[in-house]
Amino acid sequence: MRFQGFTTLISRKMETSIFMDKERRPTEVDLITTLEGTHKIWTSLRDFVLEKYPAAVEEWNYPGKKYGWSFRIKDKKRAIIYLLPLKGYFKAAFVFGQKATDKIMASGVSEEVKAELQNARVYAEGRGIRVDVNDEGKIADIKKLIEIKLAN
């Protein structure tokens, strides 16, 4: 998972996973303990993706000691969503191609998300965005982003 170039809706500081030990893949108990009250939101987003795309594959990924463990849900050829666990919250990350970006800009997602996406650096894979998930406030936007990602 490449987090360089992703923008964040809270801070521009690069954060790493709370789970840094390569030899110890995070468990559900680790998530419950670490994410605290946001674990239910993590689970609801995971379930939402699987409901919309039942063939999705869930996997933990360890891209290197600089980043630690992250979780992603993907279809056959691309990641649908990345989830980065942090202490007491997590980040939901996406990469969108131009077609999906255009759909998002024309959608009802918040102006904050649209501005961050519009200002994100463009890479070969598309534009990346990370959304801090501290509470349920951004869930509707994240679900819309998932739907657009799946459709494009």
Buried (B, 14 or more C-beta within 10 A) or exposed (E): BEBEBBBBBEEEEEBBBBBEEEEEEBEEEBBEEBBEEBBEBBBEBBEBBBEBBEEBEEEBBBEEEEBBBBBBBBBEEEBBBBBBBBEEBBBBBBBBBEEBBEBBEEBEBBEEBBEBBEEBEEEEEBBBBBBBBBEEEBBEBBBBBBBBBBEB
